[in-house]
Amino acid sequence: MILMTGATGMIGGALARRLAAEGVPFRALVRRAGVTIPGAEVVVGDLDDPATLPAAFAGADQLFLNTAGPYPDEEPVIAQQLAAIDAAVAAGVEHVVKVSTIGVRAGGPMPIGTHAKIEAYLADSGLTGTVLRPNNIMQNLVRGVTMCTPDGELFEAFGGKLAHVDARDVADCAFAVLTRSAFRGGAYDVTGPAALSAAELAAALSAGLDREIGLVQPALDELEPILVGRGMPESYVKHFVEFARLVTAGALADVTTAVTDLTGNPPRSIEAFIAEHRDHLRGDPAKSFWA
Ligand SMILES: NC(=O)c1ccc[n+]([C@@H]2O[C@H](COP(=O)([O-])OP(=O)(O)OC[C@H]3O[C@@H](n4cnc5c(N)ncnc54)[C@H](OP(=O)(O)O)[C@@H]3O)[C@@H](O)[C@H]2O)c1
């Protein structure tokens, strides 16, 4: 039995839909009673409350591990994921598929340092761990994560290229490693088909939305006061600026074949994503991007 966390989330939701569509039995751990996940046996549990986990994990042989990102504080996420790994060990789970992040080998600031610590714990747990390390998720454009100015210009702190990947491709990779034992035990940098600079992303948005999307790109040493002024918690800003420095140096620019290798299909392109979400992205910029 596959036990999955994060089934109400973006990547996990896409994975749950795929498992259900393919008729693969799975159990979803959710925090709130009454939540339904089509195709799943639903169990209520909370990774913040390890006492709730043994019943949820009983009989599981695989775990899909994903929680929210470590913003603005990594400690809760580390505690949640370590509790899940401990519960997996106690329950006799054999295989854990963890969603991590691209760039994790560089260590350092949140979010990559956060995932590096959890990956190390998983590696030491004795379980077989398969790690998916997605690049920047395309859905950030429509989830209020990507930043913009009040005029709808792209506000991009990262000077380096990003190989944006669709969350559904990450979920399809998870499906592959959960259902095909040949893929178990690896670590996969999961990227889209191309690495784009911020200017190239703005150009793709402009072309797809039939309207000029400008780009505002502050210098790295100007970032801190801008982000604090936008309400980003100061404790997190330091990590963000350090992360931006890594991205600007090209740490997230590699394009890999992981999606094709694992799923047999090429990764979705940013152009296709923009076309699919055109109405949303052409709406009020404040609703399309985080302003
Ligand atoms: N966005 C990016 O560009 C990007 C890139 C690379 C890696 N990542 C990584 O991707 C992950 C986030 O994935 P996502 O966007 O799919 O997540 P998401 O949509 O924010 O969903 C988070 C899921 O975790 C569940 N959860 C949170 N706290 C929990 C707890 N205490 N106990 C049980 N479940 C809990 C949530 O359940 P509820 O519904 O109950 O809240 C929800 O199902 C992060 O680790 C992030 O670092 C993101």
The ligand as an ORCA input file, in Angstrom:
! r2SCAN-3c Opt
* xyz 0 1
  N       7.275     25.864     -5.737
  C       8.463     25.591     -6.251
  O       8.945     26.243     -7.170
  C       9.241     24.414     -5.702
  C      10.422     24.034     -6.349
  C      11.146     22.954     -5.845
  C      10.704     22.281     -4.712
  N       9.553     22.688     -4.101
  C       9.130     21.980     -2.885
  O       7.811     21.455     -3.073
  C       7.212     21.317     -1.789
  C       5.827     21.924     -1.796
  O       5.023     21.185     -2.690
  P       3.545     21.691     -3.031
  O       3.623     23.095     -3.552
  O       2.899     20.642     -3.847
  O       2.905     21.743     -1.590
  P       1.533     22.425     -1.164
  O       0.624     22.595     -2.339
  O       1.851     23.639     -0.327
  O       0.891     21.321     -0.237
  C       1.405     21.019      1.021
  C       0.758     19.757      1.500
  O       1.346     19.372      2.759
  C       0.287     19.120      3.685
  N       0.738     19.380      5.037
  C       1.259     20.546      5.512
  N       1.526     20.428      6.833
  C       1.163     19.170      7.195
  C       1.175     18.461      8.412
  N       1.603     19.028      9.556
  N       0.728     17.179      8.429
  C       0.279     16.605      7.283
  N       0.234     17.235      6.085
  C       0.677     18.501      6.046
  C      -0.819     20.079      3.258
  O      -2.031     19.662      3.841
  P      -3.215     20.713      4.228
  O      -4.121     20.735      3.024
  O      -3.840     20.129      5.422
  O      -2.577     22.047      4.501
  C      -0.761     19.934      1.745
  O      -1.417     18.768      1.313
  C       8.148     22.030     -0.782
  O       8.933     21.075     -0.118
  C       8.993     22.899     -1.673
  O      10.248     23.207     -1.076
  C       8.808     23.718     -4.570
*
